[in-house]
Amino acid sequence: MKKVKILIIEDDKSLVRIIEEALDIDKFKVVLALSADEGLDKAFLEKPDLIVLDIMLPGQSGFNCLKKLKENKKTKNIPVIILSNLGQDEEIRQGQKLGAIDYLVKADFTIDEIINKIVKYTSKKK
Amino acid sequence: MANSKKKQKKQNNSKSEDVKSDFITVASHQLRTPISAIRWSLDTLLSARTGKLSDKQKEIVSQAYQNNKFMVKVVNDLLRVSRLEEKGINLVPKFVNFEKLVKELLSRHKYFADACNCKISIVVENNLPKVYIDPLQIKPVINGLIDNAIRYGRDKGTVKINLKKSKNRVLFKIEDKGIGIPLNQKDLVFSQFFRAQNAMKTQTEGLGLDLYLAKKIIEASGGEINFSSVVNKGTIFNAYLPISKNQVKENDDEKIKKIVEENPEDILKKEREFVSITVHELKAPLGLSKWSLEMLKGGKSGNLTEKQLGLIDQVYRGNERLLVLVRDLLNLSKLQEGKFEIKPERIQLSKDIFQVVDGFHIEAKRKNINLQLVKPKNKLPKVIADRNRIAQVATNLISNAIKYTPANGKVIVSLKKISGKKLEDMSDDNTTVNINHTDNKKGYLVFSVKDSGIGISDKDQKKLFSRFFRSEKVLESETEGTGLGLYITKSIINLHKGDIWFKSKLGHGSEFYFSLPIA
């Protein structure tokens, strides 16, 4: 069976490691990007099934990244979950407006809840 | 302009500049970052994915987890209140399936309810109409009501929720068999916590902001909230929500409902208050976590696998980072309120500086850095300064120099006497050298620390002393820091009527200086 590919755009590697370990390695493959630029490149090359996107990143922000993902034909249909510690109304609305399917505030979710969301949004597609 | 675009992009290398950020946003993001890292590590430990925990270990980790949840709540609540005070409530209502919304929230409380031995039942009337609300605003309200019912109903078993149509609205009724609300406090239930600060202090959990926010938000949404309560019998909260558009006041003239009109100065003052309350609240749980983690690490409660130790280490580091952040934020708010005290006395500065440098020899050796102290030939005159604060400043600058210098590098600390006139001349030469205090007739002692480290880019140089600044280079190198250190350092030196400045070139190291007037 082909593994589900998750692109995580996040500059904190230790957080990515925690997510990676909690995901079922038989079903998921995690690709990491440490900045929005790297994330855009990898979204294009790797064609992930889901993108998990942070907002506060080195260089341009996750919002900019999301905007560019949605503007590009090749990446616009990939579902994007925002996973950030910015979480005021304005930011959540901006994320939704730009086309994120969900906006999760890191500190408000347990790792299991995040994994459940990832599973939910990747199984929907099939 | 067009062909310089690429170049511009390259230069734009500080962290997510395009995100609008004010002080509260940045402070809460900064606080949440280690908090969420801690949370996820504890999660993973508790899930037993990395190995089983002994009962004792589980107890300690669960305790740390509860602490962590409290910290999340502190930051969230204060963020919400400060937003509401400052910007009002921005409602974007739509028709929402309320049963689904409530049940989704309930599922997230399952763990907490189980832990409290609490059974939750929900009864939903048939054909419940959709509610016309902004889910973004109403969700935390309902969430808070459920949380309270479980929390204060402790050990008394049941929480009943009822959803039905009532008075042309949808009623969310939640009933617990808990401690109840004393008669004499009933008027205070919906008021903001800092009016009843003493009551807050005696409560270990919750800040007493939930109900204040609930009332404001529900009323702004065109709804109503009330309660009835008997001490030791229980409490019922009734929240009525609108089911049609015309129940919500069209707010075209004031699209954003402003609760309090205030001038910018008051808002700034409030911001500071919020931040300082938040960090005060965080101090206690942080101290507790530190303790229990040290117990775990010590291995007295049982052995741990390598992965578990790794996670505990991560929690520990997150905790340390929070401690530093809390300390820095407290200093910052004191500085801004003008309450930051310095206790100046006549001191032989060189003695104190030598002591600070001595303290760094082990760390420098470990990193294989050549740390040198250039001692002055003649005895230097005394300065008037707060010994502890200046030691703090020197520590900060030397620690930065060592942190950002790679192995086999060099860090040189020196102390010199320089006249005001000469400082004035130096100030003219260079843009990063802004020396304002030059009129002390006896001149100044100037401390300097020079490193052969990564250096600071031209762009970063301009923002170095601003709040929360961290250069991308620094972010990449995975070193800890709050981005407040230099800002606070500068403020401390300025309070001494001295200046702080630097010279740096990317890739060629930096040199930091500060001056203090000679006594």
Interface residues (C-beta under 8 A of the other chain):
Chain A: D11 D12 S14 L15 I18 I19 E21 A22 I55 M56 L57 P58 G59 Q60 S61 G62 F63 N64 N85 L86 G87 Q88 D89 E90 I92 R93 V105 K106 A107 D108 T110 I111 D112 E113
Chain B: N12 N13 K15 S16 E17 D18 V19 T25 S28 H29 R32 T33 I35 S36 A37 R39 W40 S41 D43 T44 S47 R49 T50 V72 V75 N76 L79 R83 N90 V92 R108 L136 Q137 L311 Q314 E472 L475 E476
